[in-house]
Amino acid sequence: MTITPIPRRGLYTTDPDERLRPGTPDRPWELWLTGPGALLPMPDLATALMAAAEHNAHSVDLDDGSPLQPVSYAVVLQHGYAWRREGAARSGAGTAVPFLCWTAKCSVCGNTAGEDDEFLPHYDSADAAAADAIDREWHELADGRLICDQDDQAHDDARAQAHPQDDAPEQPDENQLSLL
């Protein structure tokens, strides 16, 4: 599988000619809502940051996972440009770096392995996530799909596919002599 990176929009580029300026240069503080493309004037930085946090939290809460759902972010703008704090938020704080992690989902019902735990487990690889699910007594089909431990007909049928040799009579080995 080939993954093609999406080109960046240039909100924080250092080259002024390539820097995106979605806001109004005359306004010291604005809130840019990327989905509808709305610009809301803000009286100061603190108000803009609180409004952005509230909008982004509501957007996450309303997201139902549909690919047709519009994506909308609130970005604080200073004189039309995206605002960025100089330095770390607090001493010892680093910059968040996106990281791909894996969880195991049941191919019958969509339950996630460990969803009843206090924290949902995430793993560095798909194999590690599958191994954790199998440790939780999930079943793995020959094609790699996972089946959780729920007890209903759909799950029982899927588990029967995972272990068909359990029901089949044992076949003698042709190299083995039968006892008389």
Summary of the structure (lengths in Angstrom):
residues: 180
radius of gyration: 26.4
end to end distance: 56.5
largest distance: 99.3
contacts: 379
relative contact order: 0.10
helix: 23%
strand: 13%
